[in-house]
Amino acid sequence: MVEVIAQFQNITTNISNLTNNNQVVLRGQLVDKHTRCQHYHSKLDIIAIKYKCCREYYPCFKCHQELAEHKSEIFNKFELYSSSPEKVILCGNCYSELTFKEYSGTKTVESDSCEIQHCIQCKSLFNPKCSLHYDIYFDL
């Protein structure tokens, strides 16, 4: 069970995961409670990425550039693939936090033969074009 308190179009949403009492902060130019922002808001744009520099989730790099008052820092390969990897992806449907491996390792083949990643918890599909921006978020 997840509780979402949203303040759309203005910066901060607090998300409490009631199953493990984790609280994460989602910042950005949000347009809905599913992590879509004014820059990326298709049906499949339902992830947010944690930034190493502030440990906060943003829907996209543009939101971080516009709202954060610091230079971005990205997670390196060791942090993403260590024996206890950092959770760096937030599903905008069920609000589960995922490691990079959990996020990038799930593929569903759609009818047009395109492989699409999905949430390991709720099976919601993610935008496959997000992988084009991996180098902005992660040092792989």
C-alpha positions as CSV (number, residue, x, y, z in Angstrom):
1,M,0.0,0.0,0.0
2,V,1.4,3.4,-1.0
3,E,0.2,6.9,-0.1
4,V,0.8,9.7,-2.5
5,I,0.6,13.4,-1.5
6,A,0.9,15.4,-4.7
7,Q,1.5,19.0,-5.4
8,F,1.4,19.1,-9.2
9,Q,3.2,21.6,-11.4
10,N,5.1,22.7,-8.4
11,I,8.1,20.8,-7.3
12,T,7.5,18.2,-4.6
13,T,5.5,15.1,-4.0
14,N,5.9,13.0,-0.9
15,I,5.4,9.3,-1.3
16,S,5.2,7.0,1.7
17,N,5.5,3.3,1.1
18,L,3.5,2.1,4.0
19,T,4.7,-1.5,3.7
20,N,8.2,-0.7,4.8
21,N,7.9,2.9,6.1
22,N,10.2,4.3,3.4
23,Q,9.6,7.8,2.4
24,V,10.9,9.1,-0.9
25,V,10.8,12.6,-2.4
26,L,9.7,13.1,-5.9
27,R,10.5,16.6,-7.4
28,G,9.7,17.9,-10.8
29,Q,7.3,19.8,-13.0
30,L,4.7,17.0,-12.4
31,V,1.5,16.8,-14.4
32,D,0.0,13.8,-12.6
33,K,0.6,11.4,-9.7
34,H,2.3,8.8,-11.9
35,T,5.6,10.8,-12.2
36,R,4.8,12.3,-15.6
37,C,6.2,15.8,-16.1
38,Q,5.8,18.6,-18.5
39,H,8.7,17.4,-20.5
40,Y,7.8,13.7,-20.8
41,H,4.2,12.7,-20.3
42,S,3.2,9.8,-22.6
43,K,1.3,6.8,-21.3
44,L,4.6,5.0,-20.7
45,D,6.5,7.8,-19.0
46,I,5.9,6.5,-15.5
47,I,9.3,6.3,-13.9
48,A,11.4,8.7,-11.9
49,I,15.2,8.5,-11.4
50,K,17.1,9.1,-8.2
51,Y,20.0,11.5,-8.4
52,K,23.1,10.7,-6.4
53,C,23.7,14.3,-5.6
54,C,20.5,14.9,-3.7
55,R,19.1,11.4,-3.3
56,E,15.8,12.7,-4.6
57,Y,13.7,11.4,-7.5
58,Y,13.0,13.5,-10.6
59,P,10.9,12.4,-13.6
60,C,13.6,13.6,-16.0
61,F,17.0,15.3,-16.3
62,K,15.3,18.5,-17.5
63,C,13.3,18.8,-14.2
64,H,16.5,18.3,-12.2
65,Q,18.2,21.0,-14.3
66,E,15.4,23.5,-13.7
67,L,14.7,22.8,-10.1
68,A,17.8,21.6,-8.3
69,E,20.2,24.2,-7.0
70,H,23.2,22.0,-7.6
71,K,25.1,20.2,-10.3
72,S,23.9,16.7,-11.0
73,E,25.9,13.7,-9.9
74,I,25.3,10.2,-11.3
75,F,25.6,6.7,-9.9
76,N,28.5,4.6,-11.1
77,K,28.6,1.0,-12.2
78,F,29.7,-0.2,-8.8
79,E,26.9,1.5,-7.0
80,L,24.4,0.1,-9.5
81,Y,25.6,-3.5,-9.5
82,S,27.2,-4.0,-6.1
83,S,26.0,-6.8,-3.8
84,S,23.6,-4.3,-2.1
85,P,22.8,-1.9,-5.0
86,E,21.2,1.4,-4.6
87,K,17.5,1.7,-5.6
88,V,17.5,4.3,-8.3
89,I,14.2,3.9,-10.2
90,L,10.7,4.7,-8.9
91,C,7.7,3.2,-10.6
92,G,5.1,5.9,-11.1
93,N,2.2,3.4,-11.0
94,C,2.9,1.4,-7.8
95,Y,5.7,3.5,-6.3
96,S,8.0,0.6,-5.9
97,E,11.7,1.5,-5.8
98,L,13.8,-0.6,-8.1
99,T,17.5,-1.2,-8.6
100,F,19.0,-0.5,-12.0
101,K,19.3,-4.2,-12.6
102,E,15.7,-4.8,-11.7
103,Y,14.6,-2.0,-14.0
104,S,16.8,-2.7,-17.0
105,G,16.6,-6.5,-16.8
106,T,12.9,-6.7,-17.4
107,K,11.7,-6.9,-21.0
108,T,8.3,-7.6,-22.5
109,V,7.9,-8.1,-26.2
110,E,5.1,-6.0,-27.6
111,S,3.1,-6.8,-30.7
112,D,5.4,-4.5,-32.9
113,S,8.4,-6.6,-31.8
114,C,9.7,-3.8,-29.6
115,E,11.1,-4.8,-26.2
116,I,9.7,-2.7,-23.4
117,Q,10.8,-2.7,-19.8
118,H,8.2,-3.2,-17.1
119,C,7.9,-2.9,-13.3
120,I,8.7,-6.1,-11.5
121,Q,6.0,-5.4,-8.9
122,C,2.9,-4.2,-10.9
123,K,4.0,-5.1,-14.4
124,S,3.3,-1.6,-15.8
125,L,5.2,-0.9,-19.0
126,F,7.9,1.8,-19.1
127,N,9.0,4.0,-22.0
128,P,11.7,2.1,-24.0
129,K,13.2,5.4,-25.1
130,C,14.4,6.1,-21.6
131,S,17.4,3.9,-22.3
132,L,18.6,6.5,-24.8
133,H,19.3,8.7,-21.7
134,Y,21.1,6.2,-19.5
135,D,24.4,8.1,-19.9
136,I,22.7,11.2,-18.4
137,Y,21.6,9.3,-15.2
138,F,24.2,6.5,-14.8
139,D,27.9,6.0,-15.4
140,L,27.7,2.5,-17.0
